[in-house]
Amino acid sequence: MYASGIPLGLLTDARGPRLTTILGAITLGVGYYPIYQAYVHGEGSLGVAMLSFFSFLTGFGSCSSFSASIKTAASNFPDHRGTATAFPLAAFGLSAFFWSTVSAIIFKDDTGKFLLLLALGTFLLNLVAIPFLRILPPRGPYQPLSHLGDTIVESRPLRTTRSTELRSSYQEEYDEAGTQSSSVFESQPHAHTRSPSHASDSRHHHVNSLDSDETSSLVSKPISRLSRDALDGFRADEDLPHVTLDSPHPDVRGLAMLPKVEFWQLFLTMALLSGIGLMTINNIGNSAKALWQHYDDSASSQFIHQRQVMHVSILSFGNFIGRLLSGIGSDMLVKKLNMSRFWCLFISATVFTGTQLAGAAISNPNQLVVVSGCTGVAYGFLFGVFPSLVAHTFGIGGLSQNWGVMTLAPVLSGNLFNLIYGTIYDKHSIVAPDGERDCPDGLACYQGAYYTTFFSGVAGIVVCLWSIWREHQIHQAFHRKVEHDRLA
């Protein structure tokens, strides 16, 4: 699933969200149905290689539809991007809990019918959503160019444009899928002559309006409103991240992100924190089993299984809540408090770090809900705000592929921390004659893994604080440069 993020992101950015949603619907249905058939017909009906392939298709389809939903939400609600992306992110995090709950209510833990429900349900839901996935053209009041210094844009003759020509122009700029062309930004009005008095008023208005813009954005400021001389001077003095003069929003994507400091800040944060969450998410069942077997040797396997399912549900619901709070909260930080969205990542890193200490100390299985609950919320906080950070740092045009690059980070750190957990757990395990492993040592079965991830959490806090500080420095320098050029 994570590995398919980049190619599907490229497809979504190039062709719009509808095509990738159709692809997601087909691959989800084609992936789950053979797995259902294999379960019904029993052992030997489908080889391991084919099972692996169809399982890959389910992950591919999930990533395809997810990429389309994030792209649509982020593009259509640029002023409330955190809130808009929070809802599909939260729904994605809650999807496993939703389908398993529906199956438990309707089919009473019938695994075969559950797999059939996944095959039909995921296919039909994506199919029904396709007509509604459309990227709308930007609609907003005209904002005249303001200029610093005495530079006045050369006037150009204006002509009357018929409504049919305008309609034709919009149809050329936006294809049926709603993909935005870069020429839309290039065709922003450059041809308005302004008197010196008007230019002075515009300068004053622009400086005052800086605080109302999204102060957390590193490279999405309306830089094109500055004079070329002022911008060149600022770039040389303050190392402003990549922007384009033709567009108020930059468009950095793919390999072009690699030289950017902002990319490594985001990628490191994602790697350090997502790996912590994935270790607990993937192994909470083993932790619960080890603690219960050590705490109460009379606990039946059915009872332990119920506790494992409970922790999975807590993780899923906490993830859902965290994504909503992070997305909506990041918009409030920006709009109301003029603070950076990176503070949401700082909250996630802090909760993760504290949870690792709890995971290394809790030996009573009744208190393990602290670990599963806090991990779910912290993981949700991490993913709830991340697409918004990627969008306003590198632009909305390449959001899907850039998000796909970021999702490679959990592949690296998640596998690493899972290997650490598994190695420590296996060292304390006893292998039964039938090959099944049991660990009778309770907390000692995995305690060392949480000590390791604690340091990863501390490193995540450091990277978050560094990102916040650097962003603040860039904005302060930007404000000083604007004010200096205004007075000059």
C-alpha positions in Angstrom: 0.0 0.0 0.0 2.7 2.5 1.0 4.9 1.6 -2.0 2.1 2.4 -4.5 1.7 6.0 -3.1 4.0 7.7 -5.6 2.7 6.2 -8.9 -0.9 6.6 -7.8 -0.1 10.2 -6.7 1.4 11.0 -10.1 -1.7 9.6 -11.8 -4.0 11.6 -9.5 -2.2 14.8 -10.1 -2.1 14.3 -13.8 -5.6 12.9 -14.5 -7.7 14.0 -11.6 -9.4 12.0 -8.8 -12.1 10.2 -10.7 -9.7 7.9 -12.6 -7.9 6.8 -9.5 -11.2 6.2 -7.7 -12.4 3.9 -10.6 -9.1 2.1 -10.4 -9.5 1.8 -6.6 -13.0 0.4 -6.9 -11.9 -2.2 -9.4 -8.8 -3.4 -7.6 -10.5 -3.5 -4.2 -13.3 -5.7 -5.6 -10.9 -7.9 -7.7 -8.6 -8.2 -4.6 -11.0 -9.2 -1.9 -13.3 -11.5 -3.9 -10.6 -14.2 -4.7 -9.6 -14.1 -1.1 -13.2 -14.7 -0.1 -13.3 -17.7 -2.6 -10.1 -19.1 -1.2 -11.5 -18.9 2.3 -14.7 -20.7 1.3 -13.0 -23.5 -0.7 -10.3 -24.1 1.8 -6.7 -25.0 1.8 -5.0 -25.5 -1.6 -7.7 -23.6 -3.6 -5.3 -20.6 -4.1 -1.5 -20.5 -3.9 0.5 -18.3 -1.5 1.8 -16.3 -4.5 -1.7 -15.5 -5.7 -3.0 -14.7 -2.2 -0.1 -12.3 -1.9 -0.9 -10.7 -5.2 -4.6 -10.2 -4.4 -3.7 -8.8 -1.0 -1.5 -6.4 -2.8 -4.4 -5.3 -4.9 -6.5 -4.5 -1.8 -3.8 -2.2 -0.5 -3.3 -0.7 -4.0 -7.0 0.0 -4.2 -7.1 1.6 -0.8 -4.2 3.9 -1.6 -5.7 4.8 -4.9 -9.1 5.9 -3.5 -7.4 7.6 -0.5 -5.2 9.6 -2.8 -8.2 10.8 -4.8 -10.2 11.9 -1.7 -7.3 13.8 -0.2 -6.5 15.6 -3.5 -10.2 16.6 -3.9 -10.6 17.8 -0.3 -7.3 19.8 -0.3 -8.0 21.4 -3.7 -11.6 22.4 -3.1 -11.2 24.0 0.3 -7.9 25.9 0.3 -8.9 28.2 3.1 -9.8 25.3 5.5 -7.5 22.6 4.1 -6.7 21.1 7.5 -10.4 20.6 8.3 -11.2 19.4 4.8 -8.6 16.7 4.7 -9.2 15.7 8.3 -12.5 14.0 7.5 -11.3 11.6 4.7 -8.2 11.0 6.8 -10.4 10.2 9.9 -12.7 8.0 7.8 -9.7 6.1 6.5 -8.5 5.5 10.0 -11.9 4.3 11.2 -12.6 2.1 8.1 -11.4 -1.1 9.7 -13.4 -0.6 12.8 -16.5 0.3 10.7 -16.4 -2.8 8.5 -15.6 -5.2 11.3 -18.4 -3.7 13.4 -20.9 -4.0 10.5 -19.8 -7.6 9.9 -20.1 -8.5 13.6 -23.7 -7.1 13.8 -24.9 -8.6 10.6 -22.9 -11.9 10.1 -22.0 -12.8 13.7 -18.3 -13.3 13.2 -18.7 -15.2 9.9 -15.3 -14.5 8.3 -16.3 -15.7 4.9 -19.2 -13.4 4.7 -17.1 -10.6 6.1 -14.6 -11.0 3.2 -17.6 -10.9 0.8 -18.8 -7.8 2.5 -15.4 -6.2 1.9 -15.4 -7.2 -1.7 -18.8 -5.8 -2.5 -18.9 -2.9 0.0 -15.6 -1.3 -0.9 -16.3 -1.6 -4.6 -19.8 -0.1 -4.5 -18.9 2.8 -2.1 -16.1 3.9 -4.4 -18.3 3.5 -7.5 -21.0 5.7 -5.9 -18.5 8.4 -4.9 -17.1 8.9 -8.4 -19.5 11.5 -9.7 -18.9 13.7 -6.6 -15.1 13.7 -6.9 -14.5 16.9 -8.9 -11.9 19.6 -8.4 -13.6 22.9 -8.8 -12.0 26.0 -10.3 -10.9 28.6 -7.8 -13.6 31.2 -7.1 -12.7 34.3 -5.2 -12.6 38.1 -5.4 -10.1 39.8 -7.6 -7.0 40.8 -5.6 -4.9 43.5 -7.4 -1.1 43.2 -7.5 0.7 45.3 -5.0 4.2 46.5 -5.6 7.1 47.4 -3.4 9.3 50.3 -4.4 8.5 52.3 -7.4 8.2 49.4 -9.8 4.9 49.7 -11.8 3.8 46.9 -14.0 3.7 47.9 -17.7 0.1 48.4 -18.7 -1.5 46.4 -21.4 -4.6 47.2 -23.5 -7.8 45.7 -22.3 -10.5 44.4 -24.5 -14.1 43.3 -23.9 -14.4 39.5 -23.6 -17.6 37.8 -24.4 -19.0 35.3 -21.9 -18.7 32.5 -24.3 -15.0 33.1 -24.5 -14.7 33.1 -20.8 -16.6 29.9 -20.6 -14.4 28.4 -23.3 -11.3 29.5 -21.4 -12.4 27.8 -18.2 -13.2 24.6 -20.1 -9.7 24.6 -21.5 -8.1 25.2 -18.1 -10.0 22.4 -16.4 -10.5 19.0 -17.8 -13.5 16.8 -17.0 -11.8 15.3 -14.0 -11.2 18.8 -12.6 -7.4 18.8 -12.8 -6.1 22.3 -12.5 -3.7 23.5 -15.2 -0.7 25.5 -14.2 -1.6 28.0 -16.9 -4.5 29.2 -14.7 -2.0 30.8 -12.4 0.1 32.0 -15.2 -2.9 33.8 -16.6 -3.5 35.8 -13.4 -4.0 39.5 -14.3 -0.7 41.3 -14.7 -2.1 44.1 -16.8 -3.4 46.6 -14.4 -1.8 50.0 -14.2 -1.8 51.5 -10.8 -1.0 55.0 -9.7 1.8 55.7 -7.1 -0.9 56.5 -4.5 -2.7 53.3 -5.2 0.6 51.4 -5.0 1.3 53.0 -1.6 -2.1 51.9 -0.4 -1.5 48.4 -1.7 1.8 48.2 0.1 0.2 49.2 3.4 -2.6 46.8 2.9 -0.3 43.9 2.0 1.9 44.3 5.1 -1.1 44.4 7.3 -2.6 41.4 5.7 0.4 39.2 6.2 -0.7 38.2 9.7 -4.1 37.1 8.3 -2.5 34.7 5.9 -1.6 31.2 6.9 1.5 31.9 9.0 2.4 28.3 9.1 3.1 28.1 5.4 6.8 28.2 4.5 6.4 28.7 0.8 2.8 29.5 0.0 2.9 33.2 0.7 1.7 35.5 -2.1 5.3 36.2 -3.1 4.3 37.2 -6.6 3.0 40.4 -5.2 6.5 41.5 -4.4 8.8 43.3 -6.9 11.3 41.1 -8.6 14.2 43.1 -7.0 12.8 42.7 -3.5 12.3 39.0 -4.0 15.7 38.4 -5.4 17.3 40.3 -2.5 15.2 38.3 0.1 16.2 35.1 -1.5 19.8 35.9 -1.4 19.7 37.2 2.2 17.2 34.9 3.9 17.3 31.6 2.0 13.5 31.7 1.2 12.3 28.3 0.1 11.4 27.7 -3.5 8.6 29.9 -5.0 7.6 30.9 -8.4 7.0 34.5 -9.6 4.2 33.5 -11.9 2.1 31.8 -9.3 1.1 32.8 -5.7 1.6 29.1 -4.8 4.7 27.2 -5.6 4.8 23.9 -7.3 7.6 21.6 -6.1 7.1 17.9 -6.6 8.9 14.6 -6.8 12.7 14.6 -6.9 12.7 18.5 -6.8 11.8 18.2 -3.1 15.0 16.4 -2.2 17.3 19.5 -1.9 14.8 21.3 0.2 15.3 21.5 4.0 11.6 21.5 4.5 11.3 18.1 2.8 13.8 16.5 5.2 12.1 18.1 8.2 8.8 16.6 7.2 10.2 13.2 6.1 12.2 12.8 9.3 9.2 13.7 11.5 7.1 11.2 9.7 9.7 8.5 9.9 10.5 9.0 13.6 6.9 9.2 14.8 5.0 6.8 12.4 7.4 4.0 13.2 6.5 4.3 16.9 2.8 4.2 16.2 3.1 1.2 13.8 5.1 -0.8 16.3 2.3 -0.6 18.9 -0.5 -0.9 16.3 1.0 -4.1 14.9 2.0 -5.7 18.2 -0.7 -4.6 20.7 -2.1 -8.1 20.6 1.2 -9.7 21.5 1.6 -7.2 24.4 -1.8 -7.9 25.7 -1.3 -11.6 25.5 2.1 -11.5 27.3 0.8 -9.3 30.1 -2.4 -11.4 30.7 -0.5 -14.7 30.7 1.9 -13.4 33.2 -0.7 -11.5 35.3 -3.4 -14.2 35.4 -2.5 -17.7 34.3 -6.1 -18.7 34.6 -7.1 -16.3 31.7 -8.6 -18.3 28.9 -7.5 -17.9 25.3 -11.0 -16.6 24.4 -10.8 -14.0 27.1 -7.3 -12.8 25.9 -8.7 -12.7 22.4 -11.5 -10.4 23.5 -9.0 -8.1 25.2 -6.9 -8.0 22.0 -9.9 -7.0 19.9 -10.8 -4.4 22.5 -7.3 -2.8 22.2 -7.5 -2.8 18.4 -10.9 -1.0 18.6 -9.4 1.5 21.0 -6.5 2.2 18.7 -8.8 2.6 15.7 -11.2 5.0 17.5 -8.3 7.0 19.0 -6.8 7.3 15.5 -10.1 8.6 14.2 -10.4 11.2 17.0 -6.8 12.3 16.7 -7.1 12.9 12.9 -10.2 15.0 13.4 -8.7 17.0 16.2 -5.5 17.5 14.4 -7.0 18.7 11.1 -9.6 21.0 12.6 -7.2 22.2 15.3 -4.5 23.0 12.8 -6.9 25.4 11.0 -7.7 27.0 14.3 -4.0 27.4 15.1 -3.5 29.2 11.8 -6.6 31.3 11.6 -7.2 32.2 15.2 -3.8 32.1 16.9 -1.4 32.8 14.0 0.6 29.7 15.0 2.2 27.0 12.9 0.6 23.7 12.0 3.9 22.1 13.2 2.6 22.5 16.7 0.2 19.6 16.0 3.2 17.5 15.1 4.8 18.6 18.3 1.7 17.5 20.3 1.9 14.1 18.5 5.6 13.7 19.3 5.1 14.6 22.9 2.2 12.2 23.4 4.2 9.4 21.6 7.2 10.0 23.8 5.2 9.9 27.0 3.4 6.7 25.8 6.7 4.9 25.3 7.5 5.4 28.9 4.1 4.1 29.9 4.6 1.1 27.6 7.9 0.3 29.2 6.4 0.6 32.7 2.9 -0.8 32.7 2.8 -4.4 33.8 -0.9 -4.6 34.7 -2.9 -5.6 31.6 -5.9 -3.6 32.8 -3.8 -0.4 32.4 -2.7 -1.2 28.8 -5.6 0.9 27.5 -3.4 3.9 28.3 -0.8 2.7 25.7 -3.4 1.8 23.0 -5.5 4.9 23.5 -2.7 7.4 23.6 -1.0 5.7 20.6 -4.1 5.9 18.6 -4.6 9.6 19.3 -1.0 10.5 18.7 -0.9 8.5 15.4 -4.1 10.3 14.4 -2.6 13.7 15.3 0.4 12.9 13.1 -1.6 11.9 10.0 -4.4 14.4 10.4 -2.3 17.5 9.8 0.4 16.0 7.5 -1.3 16.4 4.1 -2.0 20.1 4.9 1.7 20.7 5.8 2.8 19.0 2.5 0.3 21.0 0.5 1.2 24.5 1.8 4.9 23.7 1.8 5.2 22.3 -1.7 2.0 23.4 -3.4 -1.3 21.8 -4.2 -0.5 20.9 -7.7 1.7 17.9 -6.8 0.1 17.1 -3.4 -0.8 13.5 -4.3 2.7 12.4 -5.5 4.4 14.4 -2.7 2.1 12.7 -0.1 3.1 9.4 -1.7 6.7 10.2 -1.1 6.0 11.0 2.5 4.3 7.7 3.0 7.5 5.9 2.2 8.8 7.0 5.6 6.6 4.6 7.6 7.8 1.7 5.4 11.3 2.3 6.6 10.8 3.1 10.3 7.7 0.8 10.8 9.6 -2.3 9.6 12.7 -1.3 11.6 10.8 -0.9 14.9 8.7 -4.0 14.2 11.9 -6.0 13.8 13.2 -4.7 17.1 10.0 -5.6 18.9 9.9 -9.1 17.3 13.6 -9.8 18.1 13.2 -8.9 21.7 9.9 -10.8 22.0 11.4 -13.9 20.4 14.3 -13.9 22.9 11.9 -14.3 25.8 9.5 -16.7 24.1 9.2 -20.5 24.6 8.5 -22.5 21.4 5.8 -25.2 21.9 6.1 -28.6 20.1 3.5 -27.4 17.6 5.7 -24.4 16.7 3.6 -21.8 18.5 5.5 -19.2 20.6 4.4 -18.0 24.0 6.2 -15.5 26.2 5.6 -16.0 30.0 7.8 -13.0 31.1 5.1 -10.4 30.9 6.4 -6.8 30.5 10.0 -8.1 29.9 8.8 -9.7 26.7 8.9 -6.3 24.9 10.1 -3.7 27.4 13.3 -3.1 25.5 11.5 -2.1 22.3 9.7 0.7 24.1 13.0 2.0 25.5 14.2 2.2 21.9 11.2 4.0 20.6 11.4 6.5 23.5 14.5 7.9 22.0 12.8 8.0 18.6 10.1 10.1 20.2 12.6 12.5 21.7 14.3 12.9 18.3 10.9 13.6 16.9 10.3 16.4 19.4 13.7 17.9 18.5 12.9 17.9 14.8 9.5 19.5 15.4 10.9 22.3 17.5 13.6 22.8 14.9 10.9 23.1 12.2 8.9 25.5 14.2 12.0 27.7 14.9 13.1 27.7 11.3 9.6 28.6 10.0 9.4 31.4 12.5 12.8 32.7 11.4 11.7 32.7 7.7 8.5 34.5 8.5 10.3 37.1 10.6 12.8 37.7 7.9 10.0 38.0 5.3 8.2 40.6 7.4 11.4 42.6 7.9 12.1 42.6 4.2 8.6 43.7 3.3 8.7 46.5 5.9 12.1 47.6 4.8 11.1 47.8 1.1 7.9 49.6 2.0 9.8 52.3 3.9 12.4 52.5 1.2 
